[in-house]
Amino acid sequence: MSKTKTAEFADNIEMPSFDVSKATDQFRVIAEKGVEQSKEAYTKLKTGAEEAQKTIETSYETARSVTNELSLKAIAALRTNAEAGFSHLEALAGAKTLSEIVELQTSYLRSRVEQTVEQAKEFQAVASKAAEDVSKPVKTAFEKALKDLKAA
């Protein structure tokens, strides 16, 4: 190409004009949208964190009260067992014959086995209720989170 053709070609080409005000408006819209989305995300995060904190606090309080209940059951069982043991020793001390001692011992062992089974059932009932009560707030929060996730 010669110089005249190059000049002629250059004269025929239009350079697109760049409107700075339109670009600024577009950047402003994008920035405002980003700020709005960030605020929404922060609000959701804050709400989720507050709900998680409440769930943890509820679980902790429930665990504390259940632990107290289990402790009281254990103390009551120990007291019952100790009293039964002392009563048995008193009865043995008052026995006059070997057959009476054997009968007292057999009766004591039978009652101890029955009492132990009964205490184990009570502990199992309290422990099952405790596990259910402690896990209930977490389960509820998890189900709510799944529901919210499906809704979104």
Summary of the structure (lengths in Angstrom):
residues: 152
radius of gyration: 39.9
end to end distance: 62.4
largest distance: 139.9
contacts: 329
relative contact order: 0.08
helix: 91%
strand: 0%
